[in-house]
């Protein structure tokens, strides 16, 4: 029974990490629009993006290892990996929007 509980926690964590990364990144974008002259927001947002990239990268690497050791659950793990990877184009879009907004 303990293995099921551990598996459930690992199953929810990547999705939660992706969700909170998206939410906090969106908050920084909103703050950048609301306070366009505050460069501290842009610097904080950049630091956040680097931190989120690091944390999501570690989580992705752990999921990749899980695929190797839990081949039978590869489809579920691959789906979690795709959820994490979905934040990359969103971050790129946010960067593009900010560059266009600042010009």
C-alpha positions as a Markdown table, in Angstrom:
| # | Residue | x | y | z |
|---|---|---|---|---|
| 1 | Unk | 0.0 | 0.0 | 0.0 |
| 2 | Unk | 2.9 | 2.4 | 0.6 |
| 3 | Unk | 4.1 | 2.1 | -3.0 |
| 4 | Unk | 0.7 | 3.3 | -4.2 |
| 5 | Unk | 0.9 | 6.4 | -2.0 |
| 6 | Unk | 4.4 | 7.2 | -3.1 |
| 7 | Unk | 3.5 | 6.7 | -6.8 |
| 8 | Unk | 0.5 | 9.0 | -6.3 |
| 9 | Unk | 2.6 | 11.8 | -4.9 |
| 10 | Unk | 5.1 | 11.5 | -7.7 |
| 11 | Unk | 2.3 | 11.4 | -10.2 |
| 12 | Unk | 0.8 | 14.7 | -9.0 |
| 13 | Unk | 4.0 | 16.6 | -8.4 |
| 14 | Unk | 5.1 | 17.2 | -12.1 |
| 15 | Unk | 1.6 | 18.5 | -12.9 |
| 16 | Unk | 1.5 | 20.7 | -9.9 |
| 17 | Unk | 5.0 | 22.1 | -10.6 |
| 18 | Unk | 4.0 | 22.9 | -14.2 |
| 19 | Unk | 0.8 | 24.5 | -13.1 |
| 20 | Unk | 2.5 | 26.7 | -10.4 |
| 21 | Unk | 5.3 | 27.6 | -12.8 |
| 22 | Unk | 2.7 | 28.7 | -15.4 |
| 23 | Unk | 0.7 | 30.6 | -12.8 |
| 24 | Unk | 3.7 | 32.5 | -11.3 |
| 25 | Unk | 5.1 | 33.2 | -14.7 |
| 26 | Unk | 1.8 | 34.7 | -15.8 |
| 27 | Unk | 1.7 | 36.8 | -12.6 |
| 28 | Unk | 5.1 | 38.2 | -13.5 |
| 29 | Unk | 3.9 | 39.0 | -17.1 |
| 30 | Unk | 0.8 | 40.8 | -15.6 |
| 31 | Unk | 3.0 | 42.8 | -13.2 |
| 32 | Unk | 5.3 | 43.8 | -16.1 |
| 33 | Unk | 2.2 | 45.1 | -18.0 |
| 34 | Unk | 0.8 | 46.9 | -14.9 |
| 35 | Unk | 4.1 | 48.5 | -13.9 |
| 36 | Unk | 6.0 | 48.9 | -17.2 |
| 37 | Unk | 8.7 | 51.3 | -15.7 |
| 38 | Unk | 9.6 | 48.9 | -12.9 |
| 39 | Unk | 12.7 | 47.1 | -14.0 |
| 40 | Unk | 12.9 | 45.2 | -10.7 |
| 41 | Unk | 9.8 | 43.2 | -11.9 |
| 42 | Unk | 11.7 | 42.2 | -15.1 |
| 43 | Unk | 14.8 | 41.2 | -13.2 |
| 44 | Unk | 12.7 | 39.2 | -10.7 |
| 45 | Unk | 10.9 | 37.6 | -13.6 |
| 46 | Unk | 14.1 | 36.6 | -15.2 |
| 47 | Unk | 15.4 | 35.1 | -12.0 |
| 48 | Unk | 12.1 | 33.3 | -11.6 |
| 49 | Unk | 12.4 | 31.9 | -15.1 |
| 50 | Unk | 15.9 | 30.6 | -14.5 |
| 51 | Unk | 14.8 | 29.0 | -11.2 |
| 52 | Unk | 11.7 | 27.5 | -12.8 |
| 53 | Unk | 13.8 | 26.2 | -15.7 |
| 54 | Unk | 16.2 | 24.5 | -13.2 |
| 55 | Unk | 13.4 | 23.0 | -11.1 |
| 56 | Unk | 11.4 | 21.8 | -14.1 |
| 57 | Unk | 14.6 | 20.4 | -15.6 |
| 58 | Unk | 15.3 | 18.4 | -12.5 |
| 59 | Unk | 11.7 | 17.1 | -12.4 |
| 60 | Unk | 12.0 | 16.2 | -16.1 |
| 61 | Unk | 15.2 | 14.3 | -15.5 |
| 62 | Unk | 13.6 | 12.3 | -12.7 |
| 63 | Unk | 10.7 | 11.5 | -14.9 |
| 64 | Unk | 13.1 | 10.4 | -17.6 |
| 65 | Unk | 14.8 | 8.0 | -15.1 |
| 66 | Unk | 11.3 | 6.7 | -14.1 |
| 67 | Unk | 10.7 | 5.8 | -17.8 |
| 68 | Unk | 13.9 | 3.8 | -17.8 |
| 69 | Unk | 13.1 | 2.0 | -14.6 |
| 70 | Unk | 9.3 | 1.8 | -14.9 |
| 71 | Unk | 8.9 | 0.9 | -18.6 |
| 72 | Unk | 5.3 | -0.4 | -18.1 |
| 73 | Unk | 4.2 | 3.1 | -17.0 |
| 74 | Unk | 5.9 | 4.9 | -19.8 |
| 75 | Unk | 2.7 | 6.4 | -21.3 |
| 76 | Unk | 1.7 | 8.0 | -18.0 |
| 77 | Unk | 5.2 | 9.3 | -17.3 |
| 78 | Unk | 5.5 | 10.6 | -20.9 |
| 79 | Unk | 2.3 | 12.5 | -20.4 |
| 80 | Unk | 3.7 | 14.2 | -17.3 |
| 81 | Unk | 6.8 | 15.0 | -19.2 |
| 82 | Unk | 4.8 | 16.7 | -21.9 |
| 83 | Unk | 2.9 | 18.8 | -19.3 |
| 84 | Unk | 6.3 | 20.0 | -18.0 |
| 85 | Unk | 7.5 | 20.7 | -21.6 |
| 86 | Unk | 4.4 | 22.8 | -22.3 |
| 87 | Unk | 5.7 | 25.6 | -20.3 |
| 88 | Unk | 8.7 | 26.2 | -22.6 |
| 89 | Unk | 6.7 | 27.6 | -25.6 |
| 90 | Unk | 4.5 | 29.6 | -23.1 |
| 91 | Unk | 7.7 | 31.2 | -21.6 |
| 92 | Unk | 8.9 | 31.9 | -25.1 |
| 93 | Unk | 5.6 | 33.5 | -26.0 |
| 94 | Unk | 5.7 | 35.6 | -22.9 |
| 95 | Unk | 9.2 | 36.8 | -23.7 |
| 96 | Unk | 8.1 | 37.7 | -27.3 |
| 97 | Unk | 5.1 | 39.7 | -25.9 |
| 98 | Unk | 7.3 | 41.5 | -23.4 |
| 99 | Unk | 9.9 | 42.4 | -26.1 |
| 100 | Unk | 7.1 | 43.7 | -28.3 |
| 101 | Unk | 5.5 | 45.6 | -25.4 |
| 102 | Unk | 8.8 | 47.3 | -24.4 |
| 103 | Unk | 9.4 | 48.6 | -28.0 |
